[in-house]
Amino acid sequence: MGRQEQTNHLFSNRDLRILLVPLIVEQILNSLMGTADSIMVSNVGSAAISAVSLVDSINILVIQAFYALAAGGTIVCSQYIGQKDKKNAEESARQLSFVVACISSAVMAVCLLTRGPLLRLIFGSVEADVMEAAQTYFFYTALSFPFIALYDAGSSIYRAQGNTRLPMTIAVVSNGLNIAGNAVLIWGFHLGVAGAAIATLGSRVISAVVVFAFLHNPSQEIAVRDYLHIRPDGRRIMRILSLGIPNGIENAMFQFGKLAIQSTVSTLGTIAIAAQAMTNILENLNGIAAIGIGIGMMTVVGQCLGAGRKDEAIYYIKKLTAVAEVVIIASCALVFLATKPVTILGGMEPESAKMCLYMVGWITVVKPIVWTLAFIPAYGMRAAGDVRFSMILSCISMWAFRVTLCIYLCRVHGFGPIAVWIGMFTDWTIRGIVFTFRFMGRRWLAHKVV
């Protein structure tokens, strides 16, 4: 990546397609595979799906923290690549691998040693069969934490180089193995929730091993070798953590806010709960491709800034934001057209289906207007090191508008689940306005990453 062709730009249109298309495909397939995984587990019984749902609320929080740390590595490595500094890029990749391995192993150990008390503390007195299944599922998924963290680190190192095809291929194969493993262990060996967890563990082990096997190749821009000779470099580790931790806090606040909203929706009755659950799934689908563009933007902007080309960083943020807007419009339209057939295929009750279609209709109108500016330019500004501003704004906007407004409208004014989306639309609008002013003010360019 980063080869000049017929223009003076660091990335040609072809370069951008090669970078972004695999990211978009990977995001979509991961989402669809996750849905298929849940459907297969649901066949085990209500206790199993309840246990998996409960434990995954913890797992998602932990996994997103690992992903955020890896994103810090992407920013550092991409800027070094922009400077054509292979030595520092490789050493930063080695330090990222080291710190991720240490942190994820520590988290795994804590979760394994305290999984019973931890689950009881978070979820209280759930039914005995659900708690038993939850402990089993948590045991195997906690074992997988170091492997999913290392895979994220390896993927981020490849993304920093502009190679998104290899991580996509590994993710697709890994998800396929997970689904196949579920089928064999759940339906063939009748291992129930343990089978689902073991399949997840196995697929994550394979992903981590494969990505680091490829990273061992010295002919790449960044290679990670001689693992046993890696020694901690405090300065590099702090640089990676200073970029990754704010992203992790931002993601954690999002998950906590999501749980607060779910607890409010749970008081509205089964019809509203079902409608909101399906609407959430559909809304995630219509934004996943644009998120892939945002992730790719971090590599593009990071390399531009590493090369000292600030004007091009601004140019690509504008260009890729426009591309993301087109993708959002198309995605929202497709998801809206699919909503009614999906509710029919899903066997939803007519009242829930009607409520879902109503909410998706509003999302289809509002999301293209405000969502893109609320999220996509922020990826580019993070690549410049402007991570604290994004964290503070996102946390304040999340709790002040998305969560508080939703709870207020539901509990005080008796709104149904549409209150969730009124809060969401307000959050998106405020973020979009503030991020636009931040982008135009150019203060985000004053940060120095490497």
Residue pairs with C-beta under 8 A, 6 or more apart in sequence:
1 11
1 15
1 18
1 19
1 161
1 162
1 163
1 299
1 303
2 10
2 11
2 15
2 81
2 82
2 162
2 303
2 307
3 12
3 15
4 10
4 12
5 12
5 14
6 12
9 312
9 315
10 82
10 300
10 303
10 304
10 307
10 309
10 312
11 19
11 300
11 303
11 316
15 162
16 296
16 300
16 320
18 162
18 164
18 165
19 162
19 164
19 296
19 299
19 300
20 164
20 292
20 293
20 296
20 320
20 323
22 164
22 165
22 167
22 168
23 159
23 164
23 168
23 292
23 293
23 295
23 296
24 288
24 289
24 292
24 293
24 327
25 168
25 172
25 292
26 164
26 167
26 168
26 171
26 172
26 292
27 288
27 289
27 291
27 292
27 295
28 285
28 288
28 289
28 292
29 171
29 172
29 175
30 171
30 175
31 284
31 285
31 288
33 175
33 176
33 178
33 179
35 281
36 179
37 178
37 179
37 182
37 196
38 49
38 52
40 179
40 182
40 183
40 186
40 196
41 48
41 49
41 52
41 182
41 186
41 193
41 196
42 48
42 49
43 186
43 187
44 186
44 192
44 193
44 196
45 192
47 127
47 129
47 130
47 133
48 133
48 192
48 193
48 196
50 126
50 130
50 133
51 130
51 131
51 132
51 133
51 134
51 136
51 137
51 193
52 133
52 137
52 193
52 196
54 119
54 123
54 126
54 130
54 134
55 119
55 134
55 137
55 138
55 141
57 255
57 259
58 118
58 122
58 138
59 141
60 255
61 251
61 252
61 255
62 107
62 111
62 145
63 145
63 148
64 248
64 251
64 252
64 255
65 248
65 251
65 252
66 100
66 103
66 104
66 145
66 148
66 149
66 152
67 152
67 251
68 244
68 245
68 247
68 248
68 250
68 251
69 96
69 99
69 100
69 103
69 149
69 152
69 153
69 240
69 241
69 244
69 245
69 247
69 248
70 96
70 100
70 149
70 152
70 153
70 155
70 156
70 244
71 156
71 243
71 244
71 247
71 298
71 382
72 96
72 239
72 240
72 241
72 242
72 243
72 244
72 245
72 247
73 92
73 93
73 96
73 100
73 153
73 156
73 157
73 160
73 240
73 244
74 156
74 157
74 159
74 160
74 298
74 299
74 302
75 243
75 298
75 302
75 382
75 383
75 385
75 449
76 92
76 96
76 160
76 236
76 239
76 240
76 243
76 449
76 450
77 89
77 92
77 93
77 96
77 156
77 157
77 160
77 161
77 222
77 302
78 159
78 160
78 298
78 299
78 302
78 303
78 306
78 383
79 302
79 303
79 305
79 306
79 449
79 450
80 86
80 88
80 89
80 92
80 306
80 450
81 89
81 160
81 161
81 162
81 221
81 222
81 302
81 303
81 306
82 302
82 303
82 304
82 305
82 306
82 307
82 308
82 309
83 306
83 307
83 450
84 307
86 221
86 222
88 450
89 160
89 221
89 222
90 222
90 223
90 224
91 233
91 236
92 236
92 239
92 240
93 157
93 160
93 215
93 222
93 224
94 224
94 230
95 230
95 232
95 233
95 236
95 237
95 240
96 153
96 156
96 157
96 240
97 150
97 153
97 154
97 157
97 212
97 224
97 227
97 230
98 230
98 232
98 237
99 232
99 237
99 240
99 241
100 149
100 150
100 152
100 153
101 146
101 149
101 150
103 149
104 145
104 146
104 148
104 149
104 150
105 145
105 146
107 145
108 142
108 143
108 145
108 146
111 118
111 138
111 142
111 145
112 139
112 142
112 143
115 135
115 138
115 139
115 142
116 135
119 131
119 134
119 135
119 138
120 131
123 131
123 134
126 134
133 192
133 193
136 193
136 194
136 197
137 193
137 194
137 196
137 197
139 197
140 194
140 197
140 198
140 200
140 201
141 197
141 200
141 201
143 201
144 200
144 201
144 204
144 205
146 208
147 201
147 204
147 205
147 207
147 208
148 204
148 207
148 208
150 208
150 211
150 212
151 170
151 174
151 204
151 207
151 208
151 211
154 167
154 208
154 211
154 212
154 214
154 215
154 224
155 167
155 170
155 171
155 211
157 215
157 222
157 224
158 164
158 166
158 167
158 211
158 214
158 215
159 167
159 295
159 296
159 298
159 299
160 222
160 299
160 302
161 220
161 221
161 222
162 299
162 303
163 220
164 296
166 211
166 214
167 211
170 207
170 210
170 211
171 207
173 206
174 203
174 204
174 206
174 207
175 203
177 199
177 202
177 203
177 206
178 199
178 200
178 202
178 203
179 199
180 199
181 195
181 198
181 199
181 200
181 202
181 203
182 195
182 196
182 199
184 195
184 199
185 191
185 194
185 195
185 196
185 198
185 199
186 192
186 195
186 196
189 195
191 198
212 224
215 222
215 223
215 224
216 223
216 224
216 225
217 223
218 225
239 449
239 450
242 387
243 382
243 385
243 387
243 449
246 387
246 388
246 390
246 391
247 382
247 387
247 390
247 391
249 391
249 395
250 390
250 391
250 394
250 395
253 394
253 395
253 398
253 399
254 394
254 398
257 398
257 399
257 402
257 403
260 403
260 407
261 402
261 403
261 406
261 407
261 420
261 423
264 406
264 407
264 410
264 411
265 272
265 273
265 276
265 410
265 417
265 420
266 273
267 410
267 411
268 276
268 410
268 416
268 417
271 349
271 351
271 352
271 355
272 352
272 355
272 416
272 417
274 348
274 349
274 352
274 356
275 348
275 352
275 353
275 355
275 356
275 359
275 417
276 359
276 417
276 420
278 342
278 343
278 346
278 348
278 352
278 356
279 356
279 359
279 360
279 363
279 417
279 421
282 335
282 338
282 339
282 342
282 356
282 360
282 363
283 335
283 360
283 363
283 367
285 331
285 335
286 328
286 331
286 332
286 334
286 335
286 363
286 364
286 367
287 328
287 331
287 367
287 371
288 331
289 327
289 331
290 324
290 327
290 328
290 331
290 371
290 372
290 375
290 376
291 375
293 320
293 323
293 324
293 327
293 376
294 320
294 324
294 375
294 376
294 378
294 379
295 379
296 320
297 316
297 317
297 320
297 376
297 379
297 380
297 383
298 379
298 380
298 382
298 383
299 383
300 316
300 320
300 380
300 383
301 313
301 316
301 317
301 379
301 380
301 383
301 384
302 383
302 449
304 310
304 312
304 313
304 316
305 313
305 383
305 384
305 445
305 449
306 450
310 445
313 380
313 383
313 384
313 445
314 442
314 445
316 380
317 377
317 380
317 381
317 439
320 376
320 380
321 372
321 373
321 376
321 377
324 372
324 376
325 368
325 372
328 367
328 368
328 371
328 372
329 368
332 363
332 364
332 367
332 368
333 364
335 360
335 364
336 360
336 361
336 364
339 356
339 357
339 360
340 353
340 357
343 352
343 353
343 356
343 357
344 353
348 356
355 416
355 417
358 418
359 417
359 418
359 421
362 418
362 421
362 425
363 421
366 421
366 425
366 428
367 428
370 425
370 428
370 429
370 432
371 428
371 432
372 432
373 431
373 432
373 433
373 435
373 436
374 427
374 428
374 429
374 431
374 432
374 435
375 428
375 431
377 435
377 436
377 439
378 390
378 431
378 435
381 389
381 390
381 435
381 438
381 439
381 444
382 390
384 444
384 445
384 447
384 449
385 444
385 447
385 448
385 449
386 438
386 443
386 444
386 447
389 438
389 444
393 431
393 434
393 435
394 431
397 427
397 430
397 431
397 434
398 427
401 423
401 426
401 427
401 430
402 423
402 424
402 426
402 427
403 423
404 423
405 419
405 422
405 423
405 426
406 419
406 420
406 422
406 423
406 424
409 415
409 419
409 422
409 423
410 416
410 419
415 422
438 444
